């Protein structure tokens, strides 16, 4: 029997990549449905980094419970970080398959005969320190692809659940990564984003992350390379030299801050200070011309005072990031903070601080975009704009979204994958608006 499988993905780009791994593993043995009502297996690939993501899964399970009444043999499965972290809480949720991030290779066998899991739910959550899914290449569409080059994390920040859900660091070989990218470019992929929990910790035999990027630039023809996310503690200066020399290595760096207070950073076990972070930003900007720096920030971490929060505000004002992902702290099971620290900042204060931070960053983002008015950028077209179908959407080398009219009645889809010179004439805090410079009239 060929299973009808429906997959929903929650969380980061690595979760999206892992869903692609699952689909590749199931190819030939299953059909993939776009509608849960037509499926006999529903899989949720989950995130455990924030409480809201976990709440969504439980709510989604409840909302789809009616399908079980229609089809008693319907199987629900929870994969990924939440499966690894909350296996006990999932035991009474009606889920038949609970599978951590290191066990996806077993899915084809499990789905062959669902009778055992309907009678006795299957829990596979032991970590496998050797599993990195080398050789599994998820299918892609469009002109951009993510590529996980390493899994796991060795840093154990006190707020973070990743080392407990994805295990210790292990990297794929440079040969498999460059080979994968060659296959992607042969399929029309123009841009590759290298993924890792701490991507600059990549290490395989004698090669580090800078060596890997150098190999990719030398051995493949991919037009653009990006990466996310590095750890500020051990950011390699050699990587900046490479970025400054080769325009294919895009001048955009996502540099997670988390807090602008050295005291809070110490409680978070980030192993850098406010001063260290500012020095790194100065180094990046001195090395890489027109670099765009974005960040992550957590407000309301254990014990955060108003003065400590103001240190974050002042650092954000000093650095002036292009954009930021900003969140309220929420406790994660098994983390050091959950075990040893008190979540003592009220939800009301967290919300108020988050609102202030977002307002500041929105103003900064708008001002930085306004300063780009009149400049011309090479824009890699990703396709038609979602809000304006007769407009084209793409990105600058600095990863800024640019929207502009398709020229002379051309179909926006026909321009996908092209790199066009676009002059910026206006903006919002999140998007640049422009006009193409090329002449398409002939």
Secondary structure, DSSP 8 states (H G I E B T S, - for coil): --EEEEEEE-SSHHHHHHHHHHHHHHBTTEEE-S-GGG-SEEEEEE--SSHHHHHHHHHHHHHTHHHHHH-TT-EEEEEEHHHHH-TTTTTTTT-SEEE-TT-GGGHHHHHH--HHHHHS-EEE----TT---TT------SSEEEEE-EE--S---TT--HHHHH-S-EE--HHHHHHHHHHHHHTT--EEEEE-TTGGG-EETTEEHHHHHHHHHHH---SEEEEE-B-GGG--HHHHHHHHH-TTB-SEEEB--B-S-HHHHHHTT----HHHHHHHHHHHHHHSTT-EEEEEEEES-TT--HHHHHHHHHHHHHH--S-EEEEE----TTSHHHHHS---S-HHHHHHHHHHHHHHHHHHHHHHHHTTTT-EEEEEEEEE-SS-TTEEEEE-TT--EEEEE-GGG--GGGGTT-EEEEEEEEE-SSEEEEEE-S----
